[in-house]
Amino acid sequence: MSSAPLTLLNNAEVFSPDPLGRRQVLVGGGSILALGSDLGQIDPSLCQVIDLGGARLVPGLLDANVHLTGGGGEAGPSSRVPEVQLTDLSRAGVTTAVGVLGTDGTTRSVAALVASTLGLREQGLSAWCWTGSYELPPLTLTGSVRSDIVFVDPIIGVGEVAISDHRSSQPTLDELARLAADCHVAGMMSGKAGILHLHLGDGPRGLELVRRLLETTELPARVFYPTHVNRKTRLFTEALELAARGSTIDVTAFPVAEGEDALSAADAIAEYLRAGAPRGRLTCSSDGGGCLPTFDSEGRVLSMDVGTPAALAETLQLLLGRGHALEQVLPIFTRNVADLLRLPRKGRIAVGADADLVVLDDGHRIRDVMAGGRLLVQSGEPVARGKFERSTPKAPR
């Protein structure tokens, strides 16, 4: 790689995510310094020039639900999923990850999650995290949700608190109201998102608690951010109504079996767009590193799978392959997430934004990835790896 302090991307077909046409993009100091059709001459000793040959340049993807420390545990200690690695995210085009704890807040901790988040930052990715887990009272680092959000830099809200799920703490309306209020006020005090990120199970109550909170409290709808809303068709219908009331909803890029009463992320996104729901209130996440179990009627695990950040890029590829316009679906993976999480330098290609950039190939696959102006993936292969990742396994000594 060049040691030049600046990088000039020539002949890029830029989607900001809005289509901007053929542009040059000047990157330096981790940010986008200039964007235009003719940026003039730049001293070649100061600038590495990369010709993209008309390839599409899009913002780096944001994944708001990644089990950075690994999820699982529902089938005993051997079912704990390993930590997510840097290249799991970078190869998927994810340049911003938000870490989360799930069912297991006992052998996993907020402290470990914050450490993993900071570790990703050291390795070149942007990362934040939620405090808490499925359970109530919420797990915290400082002793209170408000203090976690206000004083702990990477923590931007609480999640993923489980509702309508047999693995939840069966929270009451009052408990959720108090928790959401703490998120909201802490967000005001800190300038952070202040979001209550909710895990939705497949229980029959669905989003009932959230609807009642909107009807009985003064809390704004933006505070409530439910995920996995595509796991049941009736739940997705409820979620569409919630989006119309002002909440952002999140679909999960998990596998859906033929005949299953669920929507794939791609199908849910297509349905959302057909329904004419508010374009800015839909996001998509991977549940990467999370366990994807199936249970019998008594809550015993029947089978397990693992979520992967690659599912995010695969969902985008599938949508484009079906003929959806890039500018129509790209905000769901970029700008919508950044706006909800109050990350104004993320999810967009604009002067002053972070240089988190992804190049798509002709087959809509992730080709090149730049995070903070640093190249992480080139021609589909990682050029930067985590401290304990190896390109090829070494034989034991």
SULLINSUL-V360556 format. One record per run of one state. SS is the DSSP state (hx for helix, st for strand, lp for the rest). FROM is the first residue (numbers start at 1). TO is the last residue. If there is no record, write none. Layout:
SS;FROM;TO, SS;FROM;TO
//
This chain:
lp;1;5, st;6;15, lp;16;18, st;19;28, lp;29;30, st;31;36, lp;37;46, st;47;51, lp;52;55, st;56;59, lp;60;60, st;61;66, lp;67;71, st;72;72, lp;73;76, hx;77;79, st;80;80, lp;81;85, hx;86;90, lp;91;93, st;94;99, lp;100;109, hx;110;122, lp;123;125, st;126;131, lp;132;144, hx;145;151, lp;152;154, st;155;163, lp;164;172, hx;173;190, lp;191;194, st;195;200, lp;201;207, hx;208;216, lp;217;220, hx;221;223, st;224;227, lp;228;232, hx;233;244, lp;245;248, st;249;252, lp;253;264, hx;265;274, lp;275;278, hx;279;281, st;282;285, lp;286;287, st;288;288, lp;289;290, st;291;291, lp;292;293, st;294;295, lp;296;300, st;301;303, lp;304;305, st;306;306, lp;307;309, hx;310;321, lp;322;325, hx;326;333, lp;334;334, hx;335;340, lp;341;353, st;354;354, lp;355;356, st;357;360, lp;361;365, st;366;371, lp;372;373, st;374;378, lp;379;380, st;381;382, lp;383;397
//
